[in-house]
Amino acid sequence: MKLLKAGVIGAAFVFVVWAGGTFITATLASTKIDEAVSILNKQLSSSLNPEVPVLDKNFAYLSYKRKDRSFFSEKGELLLLNNASTVVEKLPVIINYGFLNADAQVFLTDKVKKSLSADFRPDFTLESSLFSFKYSVFPQVYDLKVKLDGSYSYTPKENPFSLFFSARLNMFDRASFSFDAKNYETKDGERIGHMYFNSFSRKTLAYKNTAVFSGAIEDFDYAELIYAKKISLDMTLGAPDNKKQADVSYKFEADKMSYPLSNVSMHGSLGKVDLLKLNFLQDAQTIEDFYKILCDNKLNLVLDGLSVVMNTGDPDNASQEKNSFAVLNGKGSMVFDLDDIDKSQGDFEFKLDKMPNDALLSVVFKPFFVTKDNAFYSKIVFSSGKMTVNGKRF
């Protein structure tokens, strides 16, 4: 009897704790939703942000309307208000509450279908869409996911369209972003076989911040005029020094590009950014403001290495030597004064192993290069708003 009584008391205690956790989550979630809508409105109105495809160009702002609420869930609508119309678009929302966590889903399928139909191939069909947001009270975690799936009528079934985006931030200031899209094709002839990027940042003890961005586009084709097998970009924010400033390095590569370019690779740094000023980024309204805040009004571009491989032959002449290439190498640096661009200064040195046979490329390159030791060299200097090439005013 005592054992049964203890079991009932224990079960009641667990239920009370669980119910209390669920109640706390529901209470916090109500506040967090209002905060999230306010933040979204501010970000969407900033000129720093690109146009959001699912939003009309006359989009004014978002608001959230609660409809039905119970102890374990809530139903509501995300309202999209428009400057050019009195019609309010409504996106259904369902929020489920659990022990110290909440899961919200926004149903976007109809809205996304309308948006994508304006850009995608006419034979495209959106089959499913998911927008979910999870919030955990402890450990505090924000988790956002977007997933779209579709297909093209005139494309093999093994090449469906898919898109996935994930953003996650936890209580330790560690953030991660991931994006992956496959078989993106528009009615204008643009095609991307695969596009993806991953980014994460972490803040551990002693302010040891590290952030990494890595992304690539594969099988890019625009109306059969511009093509690249792969274009990739990697950027790294290193650990800060004692002044809380950190170096930003970059690496860019493009492989098997359309004529006359074949391969391009470059690497270097963008100088230092002041991590203590990260909190002021909310005041940035333009890209220029963004750099001014982080880089103290100066952007330091360092090119440690550049390699450009060009096809120097005639693409219409099938009898020519197939491996007819010219290689351009370069290095240098430039300090951009963001307050007065005429005060920017820097210099670059380039070496070209041979002059391209292509008439257009020859016209472009010849004014910049001088012959020396069976190769072509160029030194370009920027100072006081002037540019000199090989010692002569250009």
Disulfide bonds with the S-S distance in Angstrom:
none
